Every structure is written in structure tokens, then in C-alpha cells.
């Protein structure tokens, strides 16, 4: 079919039904027809379908995302302006970091879904000119005793480790939770971190009429077509298994070469703009790079290196084949770019040039198949932005009325401790993290703290602390508090290593945004995150929204995962969680409200998530964090560990497990399950020598933060008076082997 009015070629006749099949609504189809003043070609419709998908346009979330603090502090670019966030760390350097989801691909093809999630987030980092120095992840699965969960966990962990280990970036931290709500729809969130000189960063913007446009990296195949518009922008149903071809296939060795070539191209000064071809492939990179500056592009798809020569324009434009970049090269420096790419054995091909008319002119087989205004396609331009209906979920009536008081005051049973310690969410993740290389590049200082510490060889004596955090049970019970706690706990964790929290990235995992109850969860979580970020002065550098995380049975718990960056100016002033000396005393710093709502204890005892989420007071939280930092910097304390999942009892066990045959003797007045297993916020357990007791008390008093002695460090034993007495080795065996033992079960 030929559209004679524009001399545009369309492989298939386009109707509103065609648009619906590609994930667009009838109103969106009418809107795009009005934008271009005619019926789109089939390839144009495909470009609109991916660019206006939830995954690329954030059409149901952008208005709320703009309420978050997205600039200020140490940020060098505002959130959303570039491929990843950029934070000034001084000495002429910046940290580049970002977190994104690859949930739906991982549910269908766990190995490749997770592997390409890692590959994609790494490309976002080095397209900024930053060399990746660390990777983290945040994972959610169904109950571990289920065969499907074991299959998904095996595949995801293997995919993450394969890509990261082959590429040569250390996986330094992360978190993993197990709950039945993630059975059908696991969450796989990948975070990457890099370092770059502030005067050597690259932009994802196209400019300069006549500048050549090059595709750099792997050839283009049919893998990943409609990964953004259909797979990532819909919930799972009986047709999901048929969408396996929408999952991309990754090659970490090709990406390693692409990394080196990209960084050398940027260093050589030949790059005008560069962007990863992730979601939506060539459609996304051409339109977003052009839309940022009001420029356009002429692109000849006949020049794109293909794995299958019969690919149509539609397929080439929508392919999400991995390890590819789109680069605008300064005119006259083409040969320099070619020579650098050939040096690293990375293919590079000139496929077009920059124009100044704001339009994308795309050709295939000597016929024009696309002529669209780039700005109309992109976020912040012509892409639709919606306000969705929201209402408080009905289930909250039941969870709020759950009576926790009669549980809280019960005399604790020793068996509860062992069951919670061995539960997959609490137990050691050794079976998982031993598959990751955490020491490659030799920058990892410790993984024995509440956050990973990575030294910066470029700035001797300086380091960063990194963590991912979110307790989705709290967000399920109260999205506002849950969003706030996710930020506060992430900050608290980096503080417990001696780092100052400076910025966050986020990955917001929710169900169907067209469900008013889900959208209410999203709005409230955003509100809580924003309030916490403003209080802590940790602006949002960017991130990802992942909607439609649900099956025909249920949605996942609202899971706003936070990636936190902290800065350590002196590596000599860092802290870990493990006990250091048999002579030390143990103190609980912070208020102790004995809250059990949303706790691991209630999940174990009542077999459901119920009650009120823990209280969070940001003034109290800030005073606690200020106190802990002061205690670390003055060398008053010898260890610090935040109380989180499992409460005080599990916090103490984790400190003992991470220690060299050192445990504790704890004395708690009027012992009950609330004091042992309650998950009240803004609390840290520290140890210090008796000689430092006065300094500890004075620092806490100066900041109006409660402190109480709860015990002493002891060799070989773990004892909570009137509750449990055991040896360290018994705890370590049960804690370290729990997940491995379950994975062995048939």
C-alpha cells in the first residue's frame, strides 16, 4: 500500500484495530493521526506503539514523578535529562548510577531476562562516559518451596552472575525477598554504578546538521520486538508463554568490547551524542536523541547490519537486540571513530545524518517508511500524560483491624527464633552471592556492612557506599509510610558504614495503573518517597517505573525499590556490622516502640501480612543518622547494624554470624515478642569499648537520641537471657545453609 500524499510506503494497511493490537488505545490512535495529519504507515504505527507505551513514555506516572525532588544537592544533571544520574563527588569526578527493572522478560526467560537487564543498565552507565565499577540487584520471588520459584531463582541468579562476571563488573550488594504475591511475576531490578571525570561526560542528545549517525556494536535481529510495548506494558495471562520471542538475548563479551570502544570514542572527542539502544531499539534512540534538541535524522535502514536480511522496516525499528549504540559523530572525524571501533573489533556503520527539521526520515529498500516529528514521540514532548483514578484499597480495612496487641505481649518461644532465622527472606543469601564475583577490579572493601563499600582508586582514600532497599510488606500496609521507610532505611544503611547519603535512584514496581486501588498505592508511595528525600536532602537522579506486575490472580505488593549512594571521604573512618572485641558492650540507639505490623514475626505467626506499618518520623530518623555518623567519625563505636527485618533478635544474630567467633549476652527487661521481633524504625545496634561509654552517651544526648545498654560481647555464645542460649556455630550453620537446603529439595 502506498500513501501517495506523502509517498510513504506501508507494508500493512493500518486501522484502529491494528493500533489496538500493538497496545495503543483508540484515543491514542486518533491523537497520533491528528499529530501527523494522515493515516500512519505500519512502521510509523509500530514506532508510536513502542514510544507511547508505558515502558517508554511513562504516560501514567510522569506527572507524579515530577513531584519528586529531581535536582539540587550534588546532582550534575536533572533526573530524566540523560541516560543515568550524575552526582558530583569532588576532586573533578562524578558517580553515575541508575536502577531499572527487567521483570517481565525474567518471568518468561529467567536467564536471558536477568542477563540482559544487567547488560542494559551497564550500557546506560558507560554511554555517559563512566566506567562501571559496581553492580547491585533487588529481587523478589514467590515462596521458595515452590518448584517454579526454584526454576526462576536459578535462572535469574545464573543470568545475573553470567553477564556481570563475564563483563568484569563486581556485584557488590543487593537484597532478595520471597512472598507468594511474586509467584507469577518475579521482580528483577538491576543497578549499575560508574565513575567519570566531570569534564569527560557524554550526552544522549543529537545536534549539528550534517553530522553522521552511526550504529555501533552488534547486528540487529528479530529478538526483543515489542518487548517494551507489549511484554513490559501488560500483565501476565494465558498468552504470556507465547511471548518468549520478545525477550532479548545478551552477549557480555561483545558488551565488554563495546564498553572499551565507547569510552575511547568519548575520550577522543569524536562523540556529539550517544545513546544505548535498549527498550524500543532504533525507534527510541533516534527519536529521543533528536527530541532533546529539536533536531531530526535521516536514517537508511538498508545500511543497518542485520542478522536476517529479510527483516522489514517495522522489525528493524522495533528490534531490541542487545549490545548496540546509536552515536552522532562530529563531521570530519568519521575515520577516527571507525579506527577506534576496529581496534576493539566492534562493528560501526554509518546509517544516516542529523537534520535541523525536527523530523525522522526513515528509509527501507529505497522507500520512505517513516516521516514523523521526533518530539511528538517522546516523554516531555507529544507523548500522552494521564491522571488516573485512584481510591484506597478495600483490603486495608482487614489489615488495619488485625489485633497485634495480643501477639505483641506473648512470651516468646525459642522455636520462633530458629524458624525466622531460617526463613528465605532472612537467611543468608550465600547460595546466591557466591555465584557473583564481588571482588573483580579489587575495589570492593567490604560486604560485611549494611551497605557495600567500594573504594575509588581515582581518588585515593575516598570511597562510596551503595545499597538497594525496600520492604514491600510495609508499602502494602501503608504505601505512604512504606515509600518513606524505603528511602530512610537505604540512607540508614549507608550511614551505618560511615557514608553520607547524597542521592537515590528508584525502580517503582506496581500492578496495573488502570486499577484505581493500584494507582492509589503508587501515588501514596511517591508522596512518601518525596517527603523522605526532601528531609534527607537525597534528590532522585532517575530510575524506572514498572507497571503491570500482576497475573490473573493478583498484583505484587507495591515495591518502590531504592538505590542509595553515600560518600565516604576517609576510608579510615568506615564501619561494619560485626563485633570486634570480647571486651565491648552492646547498645541499642533509637526509640523502641515494639511494633509488629508487617513484620516477619507476624508473617510467620499469622501466615499473612497484617497490622499497621511501623511509624516513621523523619526528624527522629535524621537525628539518629547524624548521631551514628558522629560516633563513627569520632571512632567511638566498633560496630553498627540497623534493625530491620526480624527485629532486634535477628539483628543481634546477624552481628554474631558476621563476627569471628564472637557472640553476645543480652538482657532485656520484661521480654516479649514485640521487643524481640518488632520492626520499629530508626534503630541501630552498636558496640563500643567501656572506655568509650561516656562519649557514646554524650553524643546521643547532644542529638536527643535514646540509648540503652542491652548486653555485652561474649566469645562463642549467643544468649538472650530468659529466651535462648546457643553457640555461634549452630546459628551460622542454620543461617548459612537454609536456602541451599531448600534448593536441594526435590
N, C-alpha and C positions, 0 to 999 in steps of 0.2 A: 504494500500500500504506500503511495506517495502523497504527501501533503504538498500540493502544488503552490499553496500560498507562501510557503517558506522553503520549498524544495527540500523538505526533510523526509528522510526515509524511516518507516516504521515496519518492523518485522511482523507485528501483530496489530490488528485493529483494536483500538483502545476504547473501552466503555467504562461506566461507573462500576460495573460488575468486575471488570478487570482490576480496577483500583482496589476494590474491597478484598479481592483475592490476595493482593500484595500488602494488606494490612492498613490501608487508608480508609477513612470514613467517607461517606457520601459528601458531607460538608467540606471535608478537606479536598476532595477531588474537585468540587465546584470552585473552591478557593484557588487551587493551583491553575485551573483552566482560566479563571479570571486574571490571574497574575500574568500568564503568558499570552492571553488573548486568543487562544485556539485550543484544539484538542492536542494533548501531548503525544509524542511518539511513544512507542513501547519502552524504548531505552530511557527516555525522559521520565516516564512514569516510574520506572524502576529506580531512577536516581531520587526522585521525590519520595518514593516509598521508604528508602533507607534513610534519607536525610531528615525526613519528618517523622521517623519512628521515634518511639520513646527513648530508645537507646542512644540516638544521636542528637535529638533536638531538645530533650528534657522538657517536653511540652507540658507535662503535668506537674513538674517540680520546679522549674526555673524561677517562678515568681516567689516561691518560698525560699529557695536557695539564696536569692538576693537579699533576704533579711539577715543572713549570717554575716559576721564581720569578715570581709573579704580583702581587706587591705590594712596598711598600718604596721606597727611593730617593726620587725626586721624584714618584712616581705619586700622583694625587689620587683615583683610583678603582681598585679591584682589577680585573684582567683579567676580562672577561665580564660585568661588572655593568651596563655601559652600551653604547650603540651603537658607541663607539670609545674608545681610550685617551686619558687626560688627564694631562699632565705639567706640573708647576709649573716655570715658567722665571723666577720672581721678578717684582718690580715689579707684582704684582697680576694677572699674566697666566698663561695656560696654553696649551700646544700640544696640539691634538687631532689624532691621526693613526691611520691604520689601512690595512692592505693586504688585499685579497681577490682571489679568482680568478673568472674567467668563461671557463674553459677549454672546457667542452663546448658552450656556445652559440656560441663563436667558431669552433669547428671546423665547425659546421653552417652558420652565417650570420656570416662573419667581421666584416662591417661593423657590423651591429646587435649582435652578441655583444660586441665590444670597446667599442662606444659605450655600451651600457647597463651594462657593467662599470664604466666611468668614472662614469656618472651615479649608479649605486648607491652607490659608495664616497664620492662627494661628498655625497650625502644623509646618509650616516652621520655625516659631519663637521658639517654645519650643523644637524642635529637636536639636536646637543649645544650649540647656540648659538654655534658657532665659524664665523667667515668663512673659507672656503677660500682659501689663499694659494699653494698649490703642489700639483702632481701629478707622480707618477713612475710608471714601469711596469717590469715584468720579463717578458720574452717569450722563448719557446722555440719553434723551428720545426724541421722536417726539413731535409735538405740543400738549399741554395738553388738548385742547378741543376735541381731538380725542378719541373715546371710547377704541381703542386698547392701546393708551398711558396710559389711566387711569388704564386699566387692568394690564399692565406691571408695572406701578409705584406702584400700590397697592401690587402686588405680590413681587416685589423686596424689597420694604421697609419692608414688613412683614417678608420676609425671612432673611434680614439683622438683624432686631431687634430680631426676634425669636432666631436665633443662638447666637448672641452676648449677649443678655440678659440672656439666659439660661446658657451659658458658664460662664458668670460672668466677662466680659471684657467691660469697658466703651467705647461707641462710642463717641469720643470727637470732631470730626470735619469732614469736607468734603465739597463737592460742588455738585451742580446739575444744568444742563443746559437743555433747551428744544429747539429743532430745527427740522424741518421736515426731514432733512437728516438722522436722527436717528430713523425714524418711524419704519422701518423694522428691524433694527439692533441696539438695545439699547447698551450702554456701561455700564458695571458694573465692576468697578475697586475697589478692596478691599485692604486696607493697614493695617498691624498689626505691633505693636511695643512692644518690651520686654526689660527687664533688666537682666543682668547676671554678676556674678563675672568673671573677665578675666581669672582666673585660673580654672574655672568650666565649660568651654565651651565644647561642643561635636562636633565631626566631622562627616561628611557623607562619610567616607572612610572605606573600608574594608581591613583588613590585619590580618596576623597571621595564618599560615597554621594550620588547625585543629580546629580553633575557631568555636564554634557553631553559626549557623544562626537561629534567631528566628523571628517569626511573632507575633507581639504584638498588641492587640486590637480586633476590630470587625471581624466577619467571612466574608468570601468572597462570593459575589453573582454575578448575571448577570447584575447588574446595572452599567452603565458607560462604557460598552465595546465599544471601538472605539470613545470615547469622544475626545481623543487627535488627532487621525489620520484622522477621517472623519468629526466629528462635528466641532471641533475648527479649522480645516485646509481647510475649503471650505466656499464659500459664500452661502447665502440663496437662495433657489429656490422652485419650486413647491413640491419637495420631503421633504422639511425641517420638516414639521409636523410629518412625519413618523419616525423621528429620536429621538422622545421623550424618548425611552428606553436608549439612550446613556447618558442621564442626571443622575448624581448620586443622591443618597438620603442620607441626613445627619442626625446625631443624636448628638446634642450638649451635652447631658448629658453623653453619652459614651465618648465624647471627653474630657469633664472635668475630668473624671476618668483617661483617657489616659494621660492627662497633668500631673496629680499628680504622676502617676506611672513613667512616663518618667523622670521627674525631680528628683525623688528619685533614680531611676536607675543610672542616671548620677552622682548624689551626692555620691552614694555608690561606685563608681569607677568600676562598672562591665561592662560598655559600652566601646567597642572598636570603634564602628561606628554605626550611626543610621540615617535613612532617612525616611521621610514621603512617603507613597505610594499614591501619587497624580496622576497626569497625567501618563497614561500607567502602573499604578499599579506595580505588581511584576516585570514586564519586565523592568521598569525604575529603580527601586530601586536596583535590583540585578546587572544590567549592569553598572549603574553609580557608585555605591559604589565600584564595582570591577575595573572598568575602571580607577578610580582615582589613583589607586596604582599598577596596573598591576597584581593584584591577580585574582582569579576566584572563583567559587562557585559550589558545588554540592547541588541541591535542589530537594527534593522529594515532588511533588505536592500532592501526596496521603495523606500527613500529614497536608496540609493546611486546617484549619477549613472552611467548606463550608455551605452555606445556602441551596444549592441544590446539592445533592450527584452526580447527573448525569452530572455535568459540565465537559466539555472537557479540555484538557491541554491548548488549544487555549484560551478558555473562562477564565480560571483561570489566565493565564499570562496577559491577557489584561483587566481584570476587574478593574474598578476604584472605587470599593466600598470604602466608607469613613471610617475615624477613625481607620486607620491601620498604623503600622510602621514595617519596617524591621530593625532588630538590630543584630549586631555582638557582642557576649558576650565573655568576656575573659574566656578561657577554665579553668574549675575548679570552676567557680563562677556561674554555671547554677542555682544551688538551691537558691542562694541569689536572682537572678533575678526572679525566679519563685515565691519565697515567697513575694517579693515586689509587683509583679503583682497581686498575690492572695489577698494581703492586700487591694488593691484598686479595687478588683473584675474585673480585666482586664485580659482577656484570653491571654495566651502566650504559644506558641507551637514551639518546635524545628523542623525545616523543612530541615536543611542541615548543611553544614560546609564550611569553607573557604579553598580554594586550592591555590597553587602557580603557576598554569599553565596558568593563564590568560583567562581560558575558563569557560563558563557557561554550566554546565551539568545538564539538567532538565529532570526529570523522571515523568511519569504518568502511573499508572496501570502496574508497573514493566517494563515499556518500556522507552527507552531514546527517547525523542521527540525533544530535543534541544541540540546542541553542537556548540556553537558559541564563537568567540573571543569577550570578553566584550568591549575591546577598539574600535573594528570596529563599534560598535553600537552607540557610544556616541559623543556628541559635543566635538570638540577638538581632537577626535580620527579619526575614519574612516567615520563618517557621512559626507555627501557631503556638500560643501560650494560653493555657487554660486555668480557670479557677474551678476546682471540683467541689462537689457537695461533700460535706463531712458531718458525722454525728458520732457521739460517744458510743462505743460498743456495748452491746447488751451483756456480754459475758462479765463485764466489770461488776455488775450487781452481785453476782455469785462470789467472785474472788474477794470483793471487799467485805462481804458478810461472813467470810470464813473465820471461825473463832480460833485465834492463835494463843490466847491467854492461857487456856488450859494446857496447851502443849508447852509453852514457854517455861512454866514453873515446875514441870515434871523433873523428877530426879533422873539424871542421865544414866543410860545403860552403856556399858563398855562396848557392847556389840555394835552400837550405832557408830561409834568412832571408827571401828575397823571397816564397816560397810561403806561409810562415806569416804574414808581414805582410799578405798579400792575402787570407788565408782569411776567410770572412764573420764568424766569431766574433771575430777580432782586428781586422779592418779598420775604418776609420772608419764610423760609423753616420750620417754626414751626410745620406745619402739619406733616412734615416728622420727624424732630429730636425729637419731643416729644414722638415718638414711640420708640426711643432709650433710654437706660439707660446710661446717661453720667456721673453719679456720683458713680456707683458701685466701690468699693475699695477705695473710698474717696480720690483719688489723684488728681482729676480734680480741678484746681484752678479757671479757668475762661473760658467761651466760648464767652465773650464779646469783644474779641480782633480779630485782623486779623489772628491770629493762636491760636490753643488751647495750654494752658499751663498745664503741668502735673508735679506735684511735685514728687520728688524721695525720698521716705521715707528712702531708704537705705543710702542716703547722705543728712542729714538734711540741709535745706537752699538752696538746689540745685534743679533745675527743667529743663525740656526740653520743647521746643515749636515745634508744629507739624502742618503741613498744606498740603493740596493737591491743585494743581493749574494747570490750562491750559485754555486759551481762544482759542478754536479751530477756531473761525472766523478769528483770526489773522493768524493762521497757514494755513488756506485755502487761504488767500490772499497773503501770503508770508511765505512759510514753514521755511525759514532760520530765519527771524525775529520772527516768531511765536514760534519756538523752543527756541530761545534765551529769549524771553519775558516770556515764561512759567517758566524757571529757575529763571530769575530775579525777577518776581513777587512773586514766592514762597519764595525766600530769603528776599524780601522786607517785606512780611507779617510776617515772624518770627522776623525780625528786629524791626517791629513796636510793638512787645510785649516786647522788650528788650533782645532778644536772638541773639547770634552769629550764623549765618548759618555755618554748618560744613560738610554736606553730603546730597546727594539725592538718592532716588530710583526712577525708572521710569516705566511707563506702556505705551507702544507705540502702539496706536490703529490706524490702517490704513486699506485701502482696499486691493485689490488683487495685490500682489507683481509682478505678471506676466504682469500687465498693466504698460507700461513704464511711464505713467504720475503719477501713484500712487507711483512707485518706486522713481521717481524724488522727489516727496513730502517727502518721507521717508529719502532719502539721505540729502536733504537740512535741514530738521528738526534736524537730527542727528548732522549736521555741526553746526547749531545754538546752540543746547544744549551744545555741546562740548566747543565751544568758551565761552559761558557764565559760564560753570562750571570751566573752567581754570581761567577765570578772577576773579571769586569769591572764588576760592580755595574750591569748594564743589564737591569732586570727587563722581563718581557714584558707589554705593555699589552693584548694581544689579537691577533686575526687571524682566520685561516680555515684549515680543513683541506679539501683537495680530494682525495678518493679516486677510484678507478675511472678513473684516467687511463691507459687502455690500450685496445688494439684486440684483434682476434682473433689478431694476430701476436705482440705483445709489449707490455710495460708501458714507460712512460717511465722514465728514470733517476730515482731518488728526488731530489726537488728542494725542499728546505726554504728557500724564499726569505726573506731577512731584510731588513726595512726598518729602518734605523737613524736615530735622531735624536741630533744633537750640538748643544751650545750654545756660542756664541761671545760672550763678554761684552764684547769690544772689537773692533769691525770693523777697527781699525787693525792688529790682530795676526792677520791671516789669511795663508794661503799657497796658491799654485797650483803646478802641476807644471812649468811652462815655465822654461827657462833665462832668466836676466835679464841677465847681463853676460859679455862675452868674456874678462874677466879671472878669472872664477870657476874654482874647482877642483871636481871631482866625487868624491863619496864614497859608498861602499856601507856602510850601517849595518845590523848584524844578522848572524847566523850564515849561512854559505853551505854548505849540505850537498849541493848539486848533485843534488837529487832529480828524477827524470824521470817517476816514476809518475803517471799521469793527466794528463800534460802535453799541450799542443798539439803539441809536437815528436813525441811517441810516436804520437799520433793521425795525424799527417802521415806519419811514417816507417813505422809498422807497420799503419796503416789500421784501428786498433782501440784501444779504451781498455783499458789493461793496466798491470800493475805494482802497487806499493803506493802508497797515497795519501801525500802529504807528511806528515811529522811536524808536530805542533803541540804546543808546550809553553806553557801559559798563563802561567807565571811569566816565561818569556822574552818572551812577547808583551806582557805588562803593562809590563815594564821598557823594551821598545822604544817603546811608546806614550808612556810617561812621558818618555822621552828626546826624542822628536820634539816633543811639546808644549813641553817646556822650551826646545828650540832655536828654535821658532817664537816663543814669547813673549819670548825674550831677543833676538830679531832676529839670531840668529847665522847662520841659513841663508837662502838666497834662493829655494829651490825644494825641493819634496818630492814624490815619487811612489812609491807602493807597487809592489813587484814582484809581479805576478800572472800571468795567462795569457800564455804566450810567454816568460816568464823575463826575465833581465836584458837580453838583446838587444832585445826588444820594448819593455821599459820605457824604455830609452835612446832608442829610435826615437820613442816617443810623446812624450817630453820635447822632443825636437828638433822634431817636427812641430807641437807646440803653441807653439813659440817663434817669435820674429820673426827669422828667418834665422840662428838660432844652432844649431849642432850640437855635436859633441864629438869628441875624440881620446881613445880608450880603450886602455889597456894591461892585459892580463890574462896572468898567468904560466901556462904550460902549458895553453894554451887547448884546450878540448874542448866537446862539445855539452852536457855536464852543467853546465858553468859558464855557458854562454851561454843555454841554453833550459830548464834545470831550474827548477822552480816551488816551491822551498823557501819556507816561510812566514816571517813575522816579519822581513821585509827591506824597507828603504826606500832609494831613491837620492836624495841631496840634493846641492845645490851651494851653495858659500859662497865668499866672497872670501878670498884668502890671509891677510888681516889677522885673520880670524876663526878661523883654523885651530886655534889654541890653545884657544879657548873650546869649539869643537866637540869636540875630543879630551877635554877635561876633563869636559864634560857626559856624554859616552858612558862614560868611565871611572868617573865617580861612580855611574852606574847599572849598571855591569858589562855594558855592551853593546859588542860588537866594532865597530870602524870601520876602514875601509881606503880610501886614495885609489886610485881606478881610472882617473882621467883629468882632462882639462881641457876647458872650454868653448871651442869654436872657431867662427869665423864661416864659414857656408855649407857646411862639410863634415860628413860623418858617417863616422867611421872607427873601426873596431875593429882594432887592429894585428894583422897576420898573418891577417886574416879578410876584412874588407870595407872598401872605401873608395869613397864615392859622395858626391853632393851632396844637400843638403836638398831641393831642388826635386824630384828624382827620387823620393825617398821619399814626399814629400807627394802626388805625382800617383798613384802606385801605391796608397797607403793610402787616399786620399780617393775614388778612383774605382772601387775594387774592387766594391763592392756594386751601384752604379749600372750598371756594365758588365754584371754578371751579370743584373740585372733587365731590361736591354735585349735580351738574347739570346732568340731565339725557340725 
